Amino acid sequence: MLKNLFFWIALSWTVVVVYFCLVPSKDIPSVSIPNLDKLAHAFFHFVFTLLWFLFFKNQVKKKNQIKLLIAVVFFSLFFGIGIEILQNTFTTTRNGDFFDVLANLTGGIIAFGLVLSVKLKK
């Protein structure tokens, strides 16, 4: 039951990320805070990494959870790269951005650090 709940929450978050990354930029309110979009990317991928890790950790043995966490960070990174490619290819108001990919990776790495620190305290 809990496994299914984590799956649906993670999938729903993924849909939210895809929506906000591919919706035309004119439909997103403009805020004049420098690099706020990079913070949003990092946050999206921080939550993305945590949610998918929570789902997948119930699927593997405890001794493999660090490898799983690394795999989920890479999954987040490649998902983010895919979104940037889609922005470049299929939208007219959005462009793929290397610094967005770095922000995505930063969010995944912060999630990695959080999970690792919680695991080490146990």
N, C-alpha and C positions, 0 to 999 in steps of 0.2 A: 504493500500500500504506500509506504513512505517513498519507496523507489519510484513509483509512478508519479507521485506528487513532485519530487525533485525533477523528473523528466519534463513534466508539463510546465513547471516554473521556468526551467532552463530554456525550453523551447519558446515559451512566451517571451522571455527576455531577448532571445535571439531575433524574434520577429520584430520586437520594438527597436532593436539596434538597426536591423535592415531597413525598417521604415524610416527612421530618423536620418539614416545615412544616404538614402536614395530619394527621399521626398525633395521636390524642387526647393532650392534655397530661398526662393521668394515666399514660401509658405512657412518658413521658420522665423520667429521673431528675431529682430536684430538687436544685439546688445553690444555696446562699444567697450568691452573689456578685452584688452589685448590677450590673445592666445586662449580665450575661453573655450574655443572649439577643441583645442588640444587637451584641456582638462576634461572636457566632455568625453572625448575619445578614450582617455585613460580610465575614466570612471566606467564607461560602457564595458570596456574589456576587463577591468577589475571584477565587476559583478559577473560578467560572462564567464570568466575563468573560475570564480568561486562556485557558481551555480552548476556548471558542467562537471567540476571536480566532485561536488556533493552527490551528483547523480552517479557518476562513474565509480566512485569509491565503494559503493555498495555492490559493485559488480566484480571486484577483484580482491585478492587476499591482502591482508594488512601489510605484509612485507613488501608488496609491490606498489604501495601508495605513492611513494616519492617518484618512482618512474611514471606512474599515472599522472601525477601533478605536472611533471615536465612535459608529458605528452599533451596535456590539456593546455598548457601555456603555448606550445607550438600550434595546437589546433586553433587557439585564439589568434595567434599571429597570422596563420594562413587564411583564416576567416576574414581578418581585417584587410589583408592584401587583396583577397577576392572582392571585398566591398569597394576598395579603391579602384580596382580594375573595372568593376561595374559602373562606378561613378564616371570614370573616364569614357567608357564605351557607350553606356545607355542613357546618360542624362545630359541635358544641355546646359543646366545651371550649376553643375557640380564638376569638380575636377579631382582626379586622384592626386594624393599628396604624400610624398615620402615622409614628411614630418608627422602626418596623421598615423602612418604605420609605426613610427617610433613611439608616438603617444600610446597607441594600442599596445605595443610591446611593453611599455612602461607600466600600464595598468595590469597586464598579465604578470609581470615580474613582482609588482607590489603584492598581488594576490598570492603568488608563490611564497613570498617572504612571510606573509601573514599566516598562511597555512603551516608553513615549516616552523615558525615560532610557536604556534599553538601545539603542534605535534611534539616539539622538543620539551615543552613545559609539562607534558603528560608523563 
